[in-house]
Every structure is written in C-alpha cells, then in structure tokens.
Amino acid sequence: MKSYYLLVLLFIGVAIAEPQWYNSSDGRQYLIESAAKYNWFRTNHECARRNLQLVEIQSESKNQALVKLLKSIFGTSTSLWLGGNDQFNSEISTNRPFYWSASGKGMTYSYWYPGEPNNERNQENCVQTFAYSPDFQWNDVTCTNQYGFICEDQHAHNKYYSTLREKRQHVMKAIKKFSESMQHEKEKVLEMVHRTRNLIAKNNKEVEEFLAALESKSSHNGGSDEAENKQEMKKVPTETNEHINELYEKLENSTPKIANRISQEQFEVERKIEDILGNIHF
C-alpha cells in the first residue's frame, strides 16, 4: 500500500512540475514553469523545443497584464527567467544595454528593481523577475542560477511565416490570372483558325463544284473557245475571295495584338512576382 501511495505522490509531483499554460488579461498566452531548476541557457532550450521563446516585454501594457497574471498565480513575487540579457557585457554599469534573446532587439522598455541592473561581481548578464521585489520587478543575475521561466509564442517566427503564406497566395493568384488569360487568348486564336479553315473548305467546295459544272458544260457544247472559258471564270463568286481575304487580314492584324497582350500579361506577372519576393526578408 505504501508503494502505491508513493507512486501516486510521485505522479502528482511530476504533473505539478510540468509547465502550465495561462491566459493574461490582454489575451496573450504564457507557458510558465514554477520549478526552480533551470539556468537561463536551458530555459531557451525548454521554450524552443516547444516552438516557443522566452518572454519579451516591450511595453508597459504587456508588463502590467503579465504582472497581474503572475500575482494571481504566485501571490507574491518569485524568480522567473525572462528573455533579456546584456550580451555578456562585463561593464559594471546600470546603463549598459540589454537585449531580447529571441528577436535580438534592444530593450526599449524596462521594469528594473531600484538599483538594478548592477552587474554584481561582473557576472550578472541575464534578466529575471526578482523574488525580493513587491511586483515582479526585474533584476540582472548570474545566468547559471536556477529558476522557473516564462515562455510565449515565437512572434517573429509566426509573423514571418504568416507574411510568407500571404505573399505566396498573391503569387499563386497572379500566376492563375496569367494562365487563365493565356488560355483565353489561345481559345480565341483557335476559334479564328477554325473559322478560317471551315470557310476555306467551304469555298474550295464551291470552286470545285463550279469547275465541275464548267467542265460538264464544255463537254456538252463540244468544247468552248478560250475567250468563252475566261468569261465563265469571271463568274467565280468574288465574295469567296473577299471573305478569305477579310479573315486572313483579321488574323494577320490580330496576331501581333495577341502577342503584345500576352507579353504584357507576362511582364505584369513577372513584375508582381519580383515585387512580392523582393519584400520577403530572410
């Protein structure tokens, strides 16, 4: 029985030790680990393996909402790793610059405990919420100390892929439009060629019938002289040649226009793709 209870207690302990998700009043979500067993470097790994990042706090409103959430969880201040560091600067200065590890951006907003950051013994390069402050204010501390941590979504990563997906959709839309335009122009050309071919076939039949009639007439008349044949040939329907010439003229005039239009469409698609891809920063 004792073994059973020990296993239950061990299971409960492991479950409690797992980081938990919490929602802040401003709609953000945070994965918070309370167990003080992680140095700053390991916390980066713990967040990254979950496709998250150590929290960055770049505004008063975000900080207030997070402090409110932490108070509701812990009651009083506790030590938790944040994503800030001073790039391991050895200067003893409260004014040395700090940066956010995930984005690499400089720390433009801060919430330091009075007298911090002081880089005590030239070894305090990472940022934590300070257990001895009243409202989770910040402190610089040795990066190998062990605390809990706060993770959040990878904003830069998610924004990049969201932008990339959006730009890809624009490219695919432009390509689809170009393909549809090409298909439309192709159908127009094929239709014109089909009409021309049908008309030529029709007129050839008329010419063949006329020549057959002329041959039949000549045989019945016992032969006609050359002048009479020339006179008969003038009876070939002039509108046949006129239709053929008209269609060929239209085809000849339309071909450059179609080619120019297709070239213009292609140029527009290429320019669109270049503009879209040019705005993607890797």
HUKABEL-V495473 format. One line per field, one symbol per residue. psi: psi as a letter, one per 20 degrees, with the letter a starting at -180 (. if undefined). A space follows every 50 residues. Layout:
psi->???
This chain:
psi->gghghggghgggggghipqqpqprijiqqpopphpmkprhhhhgghghij kaqqppojqggggghgggghhhgifrqropprjqrkklpjpnpijqqqqp hghjqqoiqrlqqpiqpilpkkjniqprpphjqhlkrqqqrpiiqpaarp qrqnggghgghggggghhhgghggggggghgggghghgghgghggggggg gghhgggghghghggghhhhikqqrhghghhhhiipohhghggghgghgg ghhhghggghgggggggggggggggghhipp.
